[in-house]
């Protein structure tokens, strides 16, 4: 076991103060959130303003018609809560309907995978019940950037270039916005979305047109969104447009205005696991957050104190425990409003003691979900287009007829299949209010722009299985089992840390890694974010086409050569990525009167601010 360096490398200082801190995946959103705190708003006001700006400046990673889970701690209530901003499947989204269409998977793009948009409802609930400011205060910055322009980060033109052909040939309403002057915009160019700005300006105008105070305004805004012109435009577009998707065919949408009118965001209790002096909080099993708690439950049986977080012992243990937790994710998790998920059993000492015996000296090549009588169903995965049959033991091998990688890539490009990603923010104010949020979906490349609104629909429905017996099987009104996973932790019973990361299936790999480095290696928040990171792609992905890569571990190029060599000796299929390529973590903490924050340097756009 190699010793931890006495002064781990860090790219920037950990923000440290007493007034308040904001960390997000984009510097503009962080600045806007901090500005709200400076104007007297609380953490929840700042969160709403930050989130709306992220929709504008990171449209390849989130949008108004996507989804968002939030974890909040309001000092007035003294209890952490989850706000569910994950909209459900439409009423017409039945297994029978997809069978009629001849589909065995929900497409990854287009209109068919659209669920009820969740962010606006969630942000209005947060502002109304936890915030202090008026709607204009938290919305005007986003309107300004959409109307007047913001500088494009490198990944936005790169994403547009990838789907340029789809835009020109099929999604012409997207081309009208994202190919200004008929060309892919350049990195750094000022970019506007006047149609989105007009949508939010109209919502604000109608909200401010009636009598009453800020709560009345918020309620009118909610009605305009879910029962007014926004819902009507969405329903009309889905009913009248045949849209090309990853199935290779054009389909109309299933989402209606009535679906939007019949749903609203809600508040529920988080789930938790006690890891030493820390109580880690996650959203329920309609997300994959439980996988972080399961990894901690497994890792609690190993002596991690003093272990080098860039050493082979640490990486091996974390990867092997992640494989077991994610195998359970794909077997047991689903919307608890529809299915009984055995959360207590999955986190119990007895269950994890048994599962822990599967962690050996060599890398596992099998999918090995646990067995809990009466619960769950093992699933199949795809390897490069070929089905992997997974039996009761969870083991499986790819069938013959695998699509060659180059052929697969060309096919995916032709039908506009581009993986989406996510944004994140964490905020703590002077009073100690905390919020962690992970908005996603509604990506510029997920679905064609609705011209009247200036944004596309989300595609979270692709995470459903078309299997009535699976916990995450499709059903009308059901939430898909999301990858979105904000996190909060208490320390010695007191709210301490809010953190998270974009990254789809990798979110709940990078999230526990950061906590483990902070707890066991004594790293501060910035050091824990900057340290060399890794992830495994061993289990089936949550996104179309649901591929898996058994045994693969992807590490940053900064990982020590000795670690890479030893992991390979143990049987891991190690792929070495760029030096700064793993994760986009941000974090914020409260410790007495101190407020601290940090943000990921990877990609050169995430920042923390505070004083």
C-alpha positions in Angstrom: 0.0 0.0 0.0 1.6 3.3 -1.1 1.3 6.3 1.3 -0.7 9.3 0.5 1.4 12.3 -0.5 1.6 14.9 2.3 0.4 17.7 0.1 -1.9 16.4 -2.6 -1.9 18.4 -5.8 -4.8 20.8 -6.3 -5.6 23.2 -9.2 -7.2 26.0 -7.2 -8.0 26.9 -3.6 -11.0 25.5 -1.7 -13.4 28.4 -1.3 -13.6 29.3 2.4 -15.8 32.0 4.1 -18.7 32.7 6.4 -21.2 34.4 4.1 -22.2 31.8 1.5 -20.9 29.7 -1.4 -22.2 28.6 -4.8 -20.6 25.9 -7.0 -21.9 24.9 -10.4 -20.7 23.4 -13.7 -20.6 26.8 -15.4 -19.0 30.0 -14.2 -21.8 32.3 -15.4 -24.4 30.3 -13.4 -22.2 30.4 -10.4 -21.8 34.2 -10.7 -25.6 34.6 -11.0 -26.2 32.4 -8.0 -23.7 34.3 -5.9 -25.3 37.6 -7.0 -28.6 36.4 -5.6 -27.0 35.7 -2.3 -25.4 39.2 -2.3 -28.8 40.7 -3.0 -30.2 39.1 0.1 -31.7 36.0 -1.4 -31.3 32.6 0.3 -29.8 29.4 -1.0 -33.1 28.4 -2.6 -33.5 31.6 -4.5 -29.9 31.3 -5.7 -30.6 27.7 -6.8 -33.5 28.7 -9.0 -31.6 31.5 -10.6 -28.6 29.3 -11.1 -30.7 26.5 -12.6 -32.5 28.8 -15.1 -29.1 30.2 -16.3 -27.7 26.7 -16.7 -30.6 25.9 -19.1 -29.3 28.7 -21.3 -25.5 28.4 -21.1 -25.4 24.6 -21.2 -28.1 23.6 -23.7 -26.3 20.5 -24.7 -26.5 19.3 -21.1 -30.0 20.4 -19.9 -33.0 22.3 -20.9 -36.5 23.5 -19.7 -38.2 20.3 -20.8 -35.8 17.9 -19.0 -35.9 16.7 -15.4 -34.3 17.5 -12.0 -34.1 16.0 -8.6 -33.2 18.3 -5.7 -32.1 17.7 -2.1 -32.7 20.6 0.3 -32.1 21.4 3.9 -34.1 24.3 5.2 -33.0 25.5 8.6 -36.5 26.5 9.5 -37.7 22.9 9.1 -34.6 21.2 10.3 -35.2 18.2 8.1 -33.6 17.3 4.7 -36.1 16.8 1.9 -36.2 15.7 -1.7 -38.0 17.7 -4.4 -39.1 15.4 -7.2 -38.7 17.2 -10.5 -38.8 13.9 -12.5 -41.9 13.9 -14.7 -43.6 10.6 -15.4 -44.4 8.7 -18.6 -47.4 10.0 -20.6 -50.8 8.3 -20.3 -50.4 6.9 -23.8 -47.0 5.4 -23.1 -48.0 1.8 -22.8 -46.2 -1.5 -23.5 -48.9 -2.3 -26.0 -48.3 1.0 -27.9 -44.6 0.3 -28.3 -45.3 -3.3 -29.4 -47.6 -1.9 -32.1 -44.7 0.2 -33.2 -42.5 -2.8 -33.4 -40.0 -1.5 -30.9 -38.2 -3.6 -28.3 -36.4 -0.6 -26.7 -37.6 3.0 -26.1 -35.7 5.1 -28.7 -32.9 7.4 -27.3 -34.0 10.5 -29.3 -37.1 12.0 -30.8 -40.6 12.4 -29.3 -41.4 8.8 -28.1 -39.1 8.9 -25.0 -40.5 12.3 -23.8 -41.8 12.3 -20.2 -43.6 15.2 -18.6 -41.1 18.0 -18.2 -40.1 18.5 -14.6 -37.7 21.4 -14.0 -40.1 24.4 -14.1 -42.5 22.8 -11.7 -39.7 21.8 -9.3 -38.2 25.3 -9.4 -41.5 27.0 -8.8 -42.1 24.7 -5.8 -38.6 25.5 -4.5 -39.1 29.2 -4.9 -42.6 29.3 -3.5 -42.1 27.1 -0.4 -38.4 27.7 0.4 -37.3 30.9 -1.3 -37.9 34.6 -0.6 -37.6 36.4 -3.9 -40.1 37.1 -6.7 -40.1 35.3 -10.0 -38.5 38.2 -11.9 -35.6 38.2 -9.5 -34.6 34.7 -10.3 -35.6 34.6 -14.0 -34.3 37.8 -15.5 -30.6 36.7 -15.7 -31.6 33.7 -17.8 -33.8 35.8 -20.0 -31.0 38.3 -20.5 -28.4 35.7 -21.5 -30.8 33.9 -23.9 -31.9 37.2 -25.5 -28.5 39.1 -25.6 -26.1 36.2 -25.9 -23.5 34.2 -24.0 -20.1 32.8 -25.0 -20.2 29.2 -26.3 -18.0 26.7 -24.5 -16.2 24.2 -26.7 -18.5 21.3 -26.2 -21.6 23.1 -27.6 -20.3 23.6 -31.1 -18.8 20.1 -31.0 -22.2 18.6 -30.1 -23.9 20.6 -32.8 -21.4 19.4 -35.3 -22.0 15.8 -34.4 -25.8 16.1 -35.2 -25.5 18.8 -38.0 -26.6 16.3 -40.6 -29.7 15.3 -38.6 -30.6 18.9 -38.0 -30.3 19.8 -41.7 -32.2 16.7 -43.0 -34.8 16.0 -40.3 -34.8 18.4 -37.4 -35.0 21.7 -39.3 -36.4 23.6 -36.3 -33.2 22.8 -34.4 -31.1 24.0 -37.4 -32.9 27.3 -37.3 -31.5 28.0 -33.8 -28.3 26.0 -33.6 -27.0 26.5 -37.1 -27.1 30.4 -37.2 -26.4 31.6 -40.7 -26.5 27.9 -41.8 -23.2 27.1 -40.0 -22.0 25.4 -36.9 -21.2 28.3 -34.5 -17.6 28.7 -33.3 -16.3 28.2 -29.8 -16.4 31.5 -27.9 -19.0 33.1 -30.2 -21.9 35.0 -28.5 -24.9 32.8 -29.0 -28.6 33.7 -28.5 -31.8 31.8 -28.2 -34.4 34.5 -28.7 -37.3 32.1 -28.9 -36.5 30.6 -25.4 -36.1 34.2 -24.0 -39.5 35.1 -25.4 -41.0 32.0 -23.8 -39.8 32.9 -20.4 -40.6 36.6 -20.9 -44.2 35.6 -21.7 -44.4 33.4 -18.7 -43.1 36.3 -16.5 -45.5 38.8 -18.1 -48.5 36.6 -17.5 -47.4 35.8 -14.0 -47.1 39.4 -13.1 -50.4 40.4 -14.8 -52.7 39.5 -11.8 -53.1 40.6 -8.3 -51.4 39.3 -5.1 -47.9 38.8 -3.9 -45.0 36.6 -5.0 -46.8 33.3 -4.2 -49.7 34.4 -6.5 -47.2 35.2 -9.2 -45.6 31.8 -8.9 -48.9 30.0 -9.0 -49.8 31.9 -12.2 -46.5 31.0 -13.7 -47.1 27.3 -12.9 -50.5 27.5 -14.6 -49.0 29.2 -17.7 -46.4 26.4 -18.0 -48.5 23.3 -17.3 -52.0 24.4 -18.4 -51.3 27.4 -20.7 -49.4 28.1 -23.9 -46.4 26.0 -23.1 -48.3 22.8 -22.5 -50.5 23.5 -25.6 -47.4 24.0 -27.8 -45.8 20.8 -26.6 -49.0 18.8 -27.0 -49.6 20.2 -30.5 -46.1 19.5 -31.6 -46.1 15.9 -30.4 -49.5 15.2 -32.1 -48.6 16.7 -35.5 -44.9 16.0 -36.2 -43.3 12.7 -37.3 -39.8 12.9 -35.9 -36.8 10.7 -36.8 -35.3 8.9 -33.8 -32.7 6.3 -33.1 -35.0 3.5 -34.2 -34.3 4.7 -37.7 -37.9 5.6 -38.3 -40.0 8.7 -37.7 -42.6 8.7 -34.9 -45.1 11.1 -33.3 -45.0 11.8 -29.6 -47.2 10.5 -26.9 -47.0 13.4 -24.5 -50.1 15.6 -24.3 -51.2 18.9 -22.7 -53.4 16.8 -20.4 -50.3 14.9 -19.2 -48.7 18.2 -18.2 -51.8 19.6 -16.6 -52.2 16.4 -14.5 -48.7 16.5 -12.9 -46.9 18.7 -10.4 -43.6 18.4 -8.5 -43.7 17.0 -5.0 -41.7 16.7 -1.8 -40.6 13.3 -0.3 -38.2 12.0 2.3 -34.6 11.1 1.2 -33.2 7.6 1.7 -30.0 7.4 3.8 -27.1 5.2 4.9 -24.9 5.8 8.0 -21.2 5.6 7.1 -19.2 6.2 10.2 -20.0 9.7 11.5 -21.6 10.6 8.2 -25.3 10.0 7.1 -25.4 10.1 3.3 -28.7 11.2 1.8 -30.0 10.4 -1.6 -33.3 10.6 -3.6 -35.4 7.4 -3.6 -34.9 4.4 -5.9 -36.6 6.2 -8.8 -33.0 7.4 -9.2 -29.8 5.4 -9.1 -28.7 7.3 -5.9 -29.2 4.1 -3.8 -26.2 2.7 -5.7 -23.9 5.2 -3.8 -25.4 4.0 -0.5 -24.9 0.4 -1.5 -21.3 1.0 -2.4 -20.7 2.6 1.0 -22.4 -0.3 2.7 -20.1 -2.7 1.0 -17.0 -0.6 1.5 -17.7 -0.2 5.2 -16.3 -3.7 5.6 -12.8 -2.7 4.3 -10.1 -0.7 6.0 -9.8 2.3 3.8 -8.2 4.8 6.3 -4.7 5.7 5.0 -5.1 3.9 1.7 -3.8 5.7 -1.3 -6.9 6.8 -3.3 -4.7 6.5 -6.5 -3.4 3.1 -5.5 -4.4 -0.3 -6.9 -6.0 -1.6 -3.7 -8.3 1.4 -3.4 -9.3 1.4 -7.1 -9.9 -2.3 -7.2 -12.1 -2.3 -4.1 -14.2 0.6 -5.2 -14.6 -0.8 -8.7 -15.6 -4.3 -7.5 -18.1 -2.8 -5.1 -19.5 -0.6 -7.8 -20.1 -3.6 -10.0 -22.1 -5.3 -7.3 -24.2 -2.2 -6.5 -25.0 -1.4 -10.1 -26.0 -5.0 -10.8 -28.5 -4.5 -8.0 -29.6 -1.2 -9.5 -30.5 -2.9 -12.7 -32.3 -5.7 -10.9 -34.3 -4.0 -8.1 -34.7 -0.2 -8.6 -37.8 1.5 -9.9 -40.5 4.0 -9.1 -41.6 3.2 -5.5 -45.0 4.6 -6.3 -45.4 1.5 -8.5 -43.1 -1.2 -7.2 -41.8 -2.3 -3.8 -38.1 -1.7 -3.8 -36.3 -3.5 -0.9 -34.2 -0.5 0.2 -33.8 -1.6 3.8 -32.6 -5.1 2.7 -30.2 -3.7 0.1 -28.6 -1.6 2.8 -28.7 -4.1 5.6 -25.5 -5.4 7.3 -26.4 -9.0 6.7 -27.1 -8.5 2.9 -23.9 -6.6 2.4 -21.8 -9.0 4.4 -22.9 -11.7 2.1 -22.3 -9.6 -1.1 -18.9 -8.5 0.2 -17.6 -12.0 0.0 -17.8 -11.7 -3.8 -15.0 -9.1 -3.8 -11.9 -11.1 -4.4 -8.3 -10.3 -5.5 -9.2 -10.7 -9.2 -11.5 -8.5 -11.3 -15.0 -10.0 -11.9 -16.2 -10.3 -15.4 -19.8 -11.3 -14.5 -22.9 -9.3 -13.7 -23.8 -10.5 -10.2 -27.0 -9.1 -8.8 -28.1 -10.3 -5.4 -31.1 -12.4 -4.7 -34.0 -11.2 -2.6 -37.1 -13.4 -2.7 -40.1 -11.8 -4.3 -38.2 -8.7 -5.6 -36.5 -7.6 -8.8 -35.7 -9.1 -12.2 -32.4 -9.6 -13.9 -32.0 -7.9 -17.2 -30.2 -8.2 -20.5 -27.6 -5.8 -21.8 -26.2 -5.1 -25.2 -22.5 -5.3 -26.2 -21.8 -3.2 -29.3 -25.3 -4.0 -30.6 -25.4 -7.6 -29.5 -27.7 -8.9 -26.8 -26.1 -10.2 -23.6 -28.3 -12.8 -22.0 -28.2 -12.5 -18.2 -29.4 -15.4 -16.2 -30.5 -15.8 -12.6 -26.9 -15.7 -11.5 -26.3 -12.4 -13.4 -23.6 -13.9 -15.5 -23.8 -13.6 -19.3 -21.7 -13.6 -22.5 -22.3 -11.6 -25.7 -24.0 -13.5 -28.4 -22.5 -13.8 -31.9 -23.1 -11.2 -34.5 -21.6 -8.2 -32.7 -21.7 -5.1 -34.8 -18.2 -3.8 -35.6 -17.4 -0.6 -33.8 -16.8 1.5 -36.9 -20.0 0.2 -38.5 -21.9 0.8 -35.2 -20.5 4.4 -34.9 -21.6 5.2 -38.5 -25.1 3.9 -37.9 -25.5 5.8 -34.7 -24.3 9.0 -36.4 -26.8 8.6 -39.2 -29.7 8.5 -36.8 -28.4 11.3 -34.5 -27.6 9.1 -31.5 -25.4 11.3 -29.2 -25.1 10.7 -25.5 -26.4 13.5 -23.4 -25.1 14.7 -20.1 -26.0 16.8 -17.2 -25.3 19.9 -15.0 -25.0 20.3 -11.3 -25.0 22.9 -8.5 -24.5 23.0 -4.8 -25.2 26.1 -2.6 -25.0 27.0 1.1 -26.1 30.4 2.4 -25.2 32.3 5.6 -28.1 30.9 7.6 -27.0 27.3 6.7 -29.7 26.5 4.2 -28.3 23.9 1.7 -29.4 22.6 -1.7 -27.9 20.1 -4.2 -29.5 19.8 -7.7 -28.7 17.8 -10.8 -30.7 19.1 -13.8 -30.6 17.3 -17.1 -32.5 16.2 -20.2 -34.0 18.3 -22.9 -30.6 18.4 -24.6 -30.3 20.3 -27.9 -29.5 17.0 -29.6 -32.3 14.9 -27.9 -35.3 16.1 -29.9 -36.2 18.8 -32.4 -36.8 22.3 -31.0 -40.4 23.2 -30.6 -40.4 26.5 -32.7 -42.8 28.4 -30.5 -40.8 27.7 -27.4 -37.2 27.6 -28.4 -36.3 24.3 -26.7 -36.7 20.5 -27.3 -38.3 17.8 -25.2 -36.4 15.4 -23.0 -35.8 11.7 -23.6 -35.7 10.2 -20.0 -38.2 7.6 -21.1 -35.4 5.7 -22.8 -34.5 4.4 -19.3 -37.6 2.3 -19.1 -37.5 -1.4 -19.9 -40.3 -2.6 -22.2 -41.0 -5.4 -19.7 -44.0 -5.4 -17.5 -42.3 -7.6 -14.9 -39.2 -5.4 -14.4 -39.3 -2.8 -11.5 -38.2 -0.2 -14.1 -40.7 -1.4 -16.7 -42.7 1.2 -18.6 -46.1 2.2 -17.3 -48.2 5.3 -17.8 -47.7 7.8 -15.0 -44.6 6.1 -13.8 -41.2 7.8 -13.2 -38.3 6.3 -15.2 -35.4 5.1 -13.1 -33.2 8.1 -13.6 -29.4 8.4 -13.4 -29.7 11.9 -11.8 -28.3 11.9 -8.4 -27.7 14.9 -6.1 -26.2 14.1 -2.7 -26.2 15.5 0.8 -24.5 14.3 4.0 -24.9 15.0 7.6 -21.8 14.8 9.9 -22.5 13.9 13.5 -26.2 14.5 12.8 -25.7 18.0 11.4 -26.0 19.1 7.8 -22.5 19.2 6.4 -21.9 18.5 2.7 -23.8 18.9 -0.6 -22.2 17.5 -3.8 -22.7 15.8 -7.1 -21.6 15.4 -10.7 -22.9 15.1 -14.2 -22.1 11.9 -15.9 -25.0 9.5 -16.4 -24.1 6.1 -15.1 -20.8 7.5 -13.8 -22.4 10.0 -11.4 -22.7 7.4 -8.6 -19.2 6.3 -9.1 -17.5 9.7 -8.9 -19.8 10.8 -6.1 -18.7 8.1 -3.6 -15.1 8.4 -4.8 -15.0 12.1 -3.8 -16.5 11.3 -0.3 -14.0 8.5 0.3 -11.1 10.7 -0.6 -12.4 13.4 1.7 -13.1 11.0 4.6 -10.3 8.5 4.4 -7.5 10.5 2.8 -8.2 13.8 4.6 -8.4 15.7 1.4 -10.3 19.0 1.3 -13.1 19.5 -1.1 -11.0 20.8 -4.0 -8.3 18.2 -3.5 -10.9 15.4 -3.4 -12.4 16.7 -6.7 -9.0 17.2 -8.4 -7.5 13.8 -7.5 -7.2 11.2 -10.4 -10.6 9.5 -10.9 -11.9 6.4 -12.7 -15.1 4.6 -13.5 -16.2 1.1 -14.7 -18.4 0.4 -17.7 -19.0 -3.2 -16.6 -22.8 -3.0 -16.3 -25.5 -2.1 -18.8 -25.8 1.6 -19.6 -28.9 3.4 -18.7 -29.1 5.1 -22.2 -30.0 3.7 -25.5 -28.6 1.3 -26.8 -27.9 0.0 -23.2 -24.5 -1.4 -24.0 -22.1 -3.0 -21.4 -18.4 -3.5 -21.5 -17.5 -6.3 -19.0 -14.4 -5.7 -16.9 -13.6 -2.3 -18.4 -12.2 0.4 -16.0 -11.4 3.8 -17.5 -8.8 5.8 -15.6 -7.4 9.3 -16.1 -3.9 9.5 -17.6 -2.6 10.9 -14.3 -3.2 7.6 -12.6 0.2 6.2 -11.5 1.6 3.7 -14.0 2.2 1.2 -11.2 -1.6 1.3 -10.3 -2.5 0.7 -14.0 -0.1 -2.2 -14.2 -1.4 -3.8 -11.0 -5.0 -3.4 -12.0 -4.3 -5.1 -15.3 -2.5 -7.9 -13.5 -5.7 -8.4 -11.4 -7.7 -8.9 -14.6 -9.2 -5.4 -15.1 -9.5 -4.2 -18.7 -7.9 -0.8 -18.1 -8.4 2.0 -20.6 -6.4 5.2 -20.0 -8.1 8.4 -20.9 -6.9 12.0 -21.0 -5.3 13.4 -17.9 -8.3 15.5 -16.9 -11.3 13.5 -18.3 -13.2 12.0 -15.4 -16.2 13.8 -13.8 -17.5 17.3 -13.3 -18.0 17.3 -9.5 -18.9 20.3 -7.5 -19.4 20.5 -3.7 -20.4 22.9 -0.9 -20.2 22.5 2.8 -21.2 24.1 6.2 -19.1 23.5 9.3 -20.2 25.8 12.1 -20.1 29.3 10.6 -17.7 28.3 7.9 -18.9 27.9 4.3 -16.7 26.0 1.8 -17.0 25.1 -1.8 -15.1 23.6 -4.7 -15.6 22.9 -8.4 -14.2 20.6 -11.1 -11.4 22.1 -13.3 -12.0 19.5 -16.0 -13.4 21.2 -19.1 -12.4 24.6 -17.8 -15.9 25.9 -17.1 -17.0 24.7 -13.6 -16.4 27.3 -10.8 -17.1 27.8 -7.1 -17.5 31.3 -5.6 -18.1 32.5 -2.1 -16.9 34.7 0.7 
